[in-house]
Amino acid sequence: MSLKRLAQPQKCRWRTPPSQRTSKEDIKESEPSLRFACTFCPRRFTHLSELLTHERIHTGEKPFHCTQCGKNFSQSSSLKRHQRVHTGERPFPCPFCCKQFTNSASLKLHLRVHTGERPFPCPHCGKQFANSANLKAHQTVHTGEKKFHCYKCGKSFSFQTALELHQRVHTGERPYTCPHCGKGFAQPNNLRVHLLIHTGERRYRCSLCGKSFISSSHLKRHRTVHTQEKPYSCARCGQAFSQMCSVRRHRQQSQCGLFQQLCISSTSEEHHTCVVKWPFTD
């Protein structure tokens, strides 16, 4: 055989003996069989544990119980994710900013803030959203639907979760407890911000003076020191203030007369005007 022929790729001439050959049928039979069938739908599963977990979707069974707030779950993994709400654990950090999340799904949604991806368009106006929940919330602007009503005060909400959070105003329920000091909170986000007091973490830094704060709202309040902005005003006398607490103090000191109720309305995150309701008219 020449050197030129040896340098070229050669076709393998080995043949597997007939006794060792495997047919496509044999390969198919060797795959795990889906022998566990759901009694409620056509789905089938390889393992009994998978079937039992799946059937809880149909039966509504939720055997995994949170000892902190009493919420029940159909899977132990769901309970484990939920418990991070109480412990404050956030093992999924964003690679672009300092935010951290309790689960990978929340991180994935958050990443769209950085990428600008908005795959959910509104069929009514074309506005696009990063997730389906925001789209659904937006669509109530067009439909005006608020089918969840508070039995205490009659206030209506677009979502069951929003109603549940609101009802804690009446019940005083604070199921989210700080593991360091025992203080309770009605919402998990409030607990998350509170935990920063114990950790000393101040991730929101003022670009003008370098001072750091535990939350974006505290930073926003601080910026009025530099801008001299006074977005909060008394509707009765017109006096302007840089912070909402100053308006409350103005009310309590009765410098402006008799107040019945202090209400806050906001047209945007950046511009916020205080409106004071009076028990009498001019």
URQUI-V620543 format. One record per residue. N is the residue number from 1. PHI is phi in whole degrees, -180 to 180 (999 if undefined). BURIAL is I if it has 24 or more other C-alpha atoms within 12 Angstrom, else O. D_FIRST is the distance of its C-alpha to the first C-alpha in whole Angstrom. Layout:
n=N phi=PHI burial=BURIAL d_first=D_FIRST
n=N phi=PHI burial=BURIAL d_first=D_FIRST
//
This chain:
n=1 phi=999 burial=O d_first=0
n=2 phi=-75 burial=O d_first=4
n=3 phi=-64 burial=O d_first=7
n=4 phi=-62 burial=O d_first=8
n=5 phi=-68 burial=O d_first=7
n=6 phi=-66 burial=O d_first=7
n=7 phi=-73 burial=O d_first=11
n=8 phi=-88 burial=O d_first=12
n=9 phi=-60 burial=O d_first=14
n=10 phi=-113 burial=O d_first=12
n=11 phi=-74 burial=O d_first=15
n=12 phi=-69 burial=O d_first=16
n=13 phi=-103 burial=O d_first=16
n=14 phi=-73 burial=O d_first=19
n=15 phi=-123 burial=O d_first=22
n=16 phi=-70 burial=O d_first=26
n=17 phi=-58 burial=O d_first=28
n=18 phi=-52 burial=O d_first=31
n=19 phi=-69 burial=O d_first=33
n=20 phi=-104 burial=O d_first=32
n=21 phi=-75 burial=O d_first=32
n=22 phi=-120 burial=O d_first=35
n=23 phi=-83 burial=O d_first=36
n=24 phi=-62 burial=O d_first=38
n=25 phi=-65 burial=O d_first=41
n=26 phi=-64 burial=O d_first=41
n=27 phi=-62 burial=O d_first=40
n=28 phi=-62 burial=O d_first=43
n=29 phi=-70 burial=O d_first=45
n=30 phi=-77 burial=O d_first=44
n=31 phi=-69 burial=O d_first=45
n=32 phi=-58 burial=O d_first=49
n=33 phi=-83 burial=O d_first=51
n=34 phi=-89 burial=O d_first=54
n=35 phi=-93 burial=O d_first=57
n=36 phi=-105 burial=O d_first=60
n=37 phi=-99 burial=O d_first=62
n=38 phi=-73 burial=I d_first=64
n=39 phi=-80 burial=O d_first=68
n=40 phi=-108 burial=O d_first=69
n=41 phi=-145 burial=O d_first=66
n=42 phi=-74 burial=O d_first=62
n=43 phi=-68 burial=O d_first=60
n=44 phi=-130 burial=O d_first=58
n=45 phi=-138 burial=O d_first=57
n=46 phi=-77 burial=O d_first=55
n=47 phi=-117 burial=O d_first=57
n=48 phi=-62 burial=O d_first=61
n=49 phi=-61 burial=O d_first=62
n=50 phi=-66 burial=O d_first=60
n=51 phi=-63 burial=I d_first=62
n=52 phi=-62 burial=I d_first=65
n=53 phi=-64 burial=I d_first=65
n=54 phi=-64 burial=I d_first=64
n=55 phi=-66 burial=I d_first=67
n=56 phi=-66 burial=O d_first=70
n=57 phi=-63 burial=O d_first=69
n=58 phi=-80 burial=O d_first=71
n=59 phi=-83 burial=O d_first=74
n=60 phi=78 burial=O d_first=74
n=61 phi=-67 burial=O d_first=74
n=62 phi=-134 burial=O d_first=74
n=63 phi=-82 burial=O d_first=74
n=64 phi=-103 burial=O d_first=73
n=65 phi=-111 burial=O d_first=76
n=66 phi=-84 burial=I d_first=77
n=67 phi=-76 burial=O d_first=79
n=68 phi=-83 burial=O d_first=80
n=69 phi=-124 burial=O d_first=81
n=70 phi=86 burial=O d_first=81
n=71 phi=-71 burial=O d_first=78
n=72 phi=-111 burial=O d_first=76
n=73 phi=-137 burial=I d_first=72
n=74 phi=-85 burial=I d_first=70
n=75 phi=-130 burial=I d_first=67
n=76 phi=-66 burial=O d_first=67
n=77 phi=-66 burial=O d_first=65
n=78 phi=-67 burial=O d_first=67
n=79 phi=-64 burial=I d_first=70
n=80 phi=-62 burial=O d_first=68
n=81 phi=-63 burial=I d_first=68
n=82 phi=-63 burial=I d_first=71
n=83 phi=-62 burial=I d_first=72
n=84 phi=-66 burial=I d_first=71
n=85 phi=-62 burial=I d_first=74
n=86 phi=-80 burial=I d_first=76
n=87 phi=-81 burial=I d_first=74
n=88 phi=83 burial=I d_first=73
n=89 phi=-67 burial=O d_first=70
n=90 phi=-137 burial=I d_first=67
n=91 phi=-83 burial=O d_first=64
n=92 phi=-116 burial=O d_first=62
n=93 phi=-85 burial=O d_first=63
n=94 phi=-80 burial=I d_first=62
n=95 phi=-75 burial=O d_first=60
n=96 phi=-103 burial=O d_first=62
n=97 phi=-142 burial=O d_first=65
n=98 phi=-88 burial=O d_first=67
n=99 phi=-73 burial=I d_first=68
n=100 phi=-131 burial=I d_first=67
n=101 phi=-134 burial=I d_first=67
n=102 phi=-80 burial=I d_first=67
n=103 phi=-148 burial=I d_first=64
n=104 phi=-68 burial=O d_first=61
n=105 phi=-64 burial=O d_first=62
n=106 phi=-66 burial=O d_first=65
n=107 phi=-63 burial=I d_first=63
n=108 phi=-61 burial=O d_first=61
n=109 phi=-66 burial=I d_first=64
n=110 phi=-63 burial=I d_first=65
n=111 phi=-58 burial=I d_first=62
n=112 phi=-67 burial=O d_first=63
n=113 phi=-62 burial=O d_first=66
n=114 phi=-83 burial=O d_first=63
n=115 phi=-81 burial=O d_first=61
n=116 phi=81 burial=O d_first=63
n=117 phi=-69 burial=O d_first=62
n=118 phi=-137 burial=O d_first=64
n=119 phi=-84 burial=O d_first=63
n=120 phi=-117 burial=O d_first=66
n=121 phi=-88 burial=O d_first=68
n=122 phi=-78 burial=I d_first=72
n=123 phi=-71 burial=O d_first=72
n=124 phi=-90 burial=O d_first=76
n=125 phi=-124 burial=O d_first=76
n=126 phi=85 burial=O d_first=72
n=127 phi=-63 burial=O d_first=72
n=128 phi=-109 burial=O d_first=69
n=129 phi=-135 burial=I d_first=69
n=130 phi=-77 burial=I d_first=66
n=131 phi=-146 burial=I d_first=67
n=132 phi=-67 burial=O d_first=69
n=133 phi=-64 burial=O d_first=72
n=134 phi=-66 burial=O d_first=73
n=135 phi=-64 burial=I d_first=72
n=136 phi=-62 burial=I d_first=74
n=137 phi=-64 burial=O d_first=77
n=138 phi=-64 burial=I d_first=77
n=139 phi=-64 burial=I d_first=78
n=140 phi=-67 burial=O d_first=81
n=141 phi=-63 burial=O d_first=82
n=142 phi=-82 burial=O d_first=82
n=143 phi=-89 burial=O d_first=83
n=144 phi=70 burial=O d_first=85
n=145 phi=-75 burial=O d_first=85
n=146 phi=-140 burial=O d_first=86
n=147 phi=-92 burial=O d_first=86
n=148 phi=-107 burial=O d_first=86
n=149 phi=-113 burial=O d_first=90
n=150 phi=-81 burial=I d_first=91
n=151 phi=-74 burial=O d_first=94
n=152 phi=-85 burial=O d_first=96
n=153 phi=-121 burial=O d_first=97
n=154 phi=84 burial=O d_first=95
n=155 phi=-66 burial=O d_first=92
n=156 phi=-111 burial=O d_first=89
n=157 phi=-138 burial=I d_first=86
n=158 phi=-80 burial=I d_first=83
n=159 phi=-131 burial=O d_first=81
n=160 phi=-62 burial=O d_first=81
n=161 phi=-63 burial=O d_first=80
n=162 phi=-66 burial=O d_first=82
n=163 phi=-64 burial=I d_first=85
n=164 phi=-62 burial=I d_first=84
n=165 phi=-65 burial=I d_first=84
n=166 phi=-63 burial=I d_first=88
n=167 phi=-63 burial=I d_first=89
n=168 phi=-68 burial=O d_first=89
n=169 phi=-63 burial=O d_first=91
n=170 phi=-83 burial=O d_first=94
n=171 phi=-83 burial=O d_first=93
n=172 phi=75 burial=O d_first=92
n=173 phi=-66 burial=O d_first=89
n=174 phi=-134 burial=I d_first=87
n=175 phi=-79 burial=I d_first=84
n=176 phi=-104 burial=I d_first=81
n=177 phi=-105 burial=I d_first=82
n=178 phi=-73 burial=I d_first=82
n=179 phi=-71 burial=O d_first=80
n=180 phi=-92 burial=O d_first=82
n=181 phi=-124 burial=O d_first=85
n=182 phi=84 burial=O d_first=86
n=183 phi=-66 burial=O d_first=87
n=184 phi=-102 burial=I d_first=86
n=185 phi=-136 burial=I d_first=85
n=186 phi=-80 burial=I d_first=85
n=187 phi=-128 burial=I d_first=81
n=188 phi=-64 burial=I d_first=78
n=189 phi=-64 burial=O d_first=78
n=190 phi=-66 burial=I d_first=81
n=191 phi=-65 burial=I d_first=80
n=192 phi=-59 burial=I d_first=77
n=193 phi=-66 burial=I d_first=79
n=194 phi=-62 burial=I d_first=81
n=195 phi=-60 burial=I d_first=79
n=196 phi=-67 burial=O d_first=78
n=197 phi=-64 burial=O d_first=81
n=198 phi=-77 burial=O d_first=80
n=199 phi=-78 burial=O d_first=77
n=200 phi=79 burial=O d_first=78
n=201 phi=-75 burial=O d_first=76
n=202 phi=-130 burial=I d_first=77
n=203 phi=-90 burial=O d_first=74
n=204 phi=-106 burial=I d_first=76
n=205 phi=-108 burial=O d_first=77
n=206 phi=-75 burial=I d_first=79
n=207 phi=-75 burial=O d_first=77
n=208 phi=-93 burial=O d_first=81
n=209 phi=-125 burial=O d_first=82
n=210 phi=85 burial=O d_first=79
n=211 phi=-69 burial=O d_first=81
n=212 phi=-112 burial=O d_first=79
n=213 phi=-137 burial=I d_first=80
n=214 phi=-82 burial=I d_first=79
n=215 phi=-144 burial=I d_first=79
n=216 phi=-67 burial=O d_first=78
n=217 phi=-67 burial=O d_first=82
n=218 phi=-66 burial=O d_first=83
n=219 phi=-65 burial=I d_first=82
n=220 phi=-62 burial=I d_first=83
n=221 phi=-63 burial=I d_first=86
n=222 phi=-64 burial=I d_first=86
n=223 phi=-61 burial=I d_first=85
n=224 phi=-66 burial=O d_first=88
n=225 phi=-63 burial=O d_first=90
n=226 phi=-81 burial=O d_first=88
n=227 phi=-84 burial=O d_first=88
n=228 phi=62 burial=O d_first=92
n=229 phi=-70 burial=O d_first=91
n=230 phi=-128 burial=I d_first=93
n=231 phi=-81 burial=I d_first=92
n=232 phi=-106 burial=I d_first=94
n=233 phi=-136 burial=I d_first=98
n=234 phi=-85 burial=I d_first=101
n=235 phi=-69 burial=I d_first=102
n=236 phi=-83 burial=I d_first=106
n=237 phi=-109 burial=O d_first=106
n=238 phi=84 burial=O d_first=103
n=239 phi=-64 burial=O d_first=102
n=240 phi=-103 burial=I d_first=99
n=241 phi=-138 burial=I d_first=97
n=242 phi=-84 burial=I d_first=93
n=243 phi=-134 burial=I d_first=93
n=244 phi=-64 burial=I d_first=94
n=245 phi=-63 burial=O d_first=95
n=246 phi=-69 burial=O d_first=98
n=247 phi=-66 burial=I d_first=99
n=248 phi=-63 burial=I d_first=100
n=249 phi=-65 burial=O d_first=102
n=250 phi=-59 burial=I d_first=103
n=251 phi=-69 burial=I d_first=104
n=252 phi=-65 burial=O d_first=105
n=253 phi=-81 burial=O d_first=108
n=254 phi=56 burial=O d_first=109
n=255 phi=-74 burial=O d_first=109
n=256 phi=-120 burial=O d_first=109
n=257 phi=107 burial=O d_first=111
n=258 phi=-94 burial=O d_first=110
n=259 phi=-104 burial=I d_first=107
n=260 phi=-98 burial=O d_first=106
n=261 phi=-156 burial=O d_first=102
n=262 phi=-107 burial=I d_first=100
n=263 phi=-121 burial=O d_first=97
n=264 phi=-118 burial=O d_first=93
n=265 phi=-127 burial=O d_first=92
n=266 phi=-134 burial=O d_first=88
n=267 phi=-92 burial=O d_first=87
n=268 phi=-162 burial=O d_first=84
n=269 phi=-69 burial=O d_first=82
n=270 phi=-87 burial=O d_first=84
n=271 phi=-118 burial=O d_first=87
n=272 phi=-136 burial=I d_first=89
n=273 phi=-118 burial=I d_first=93
n=274 phi=-85 burial=I d_first=96
n=275 phi=-119 burial=I d_first=98
n=276 phi=-108 burial=I d_first=101
n=277 phi=-90 burial=O d_first=103
n=278 phi=-111 burial=O d_first=107
n=279 phi=-80 burial=O d_first=110
n=280 phi=-143 burial=O d_first=112
n=281 phi=-121 burial=O d_first=112
n=282 phi=-72 burial=O d_first=113
//
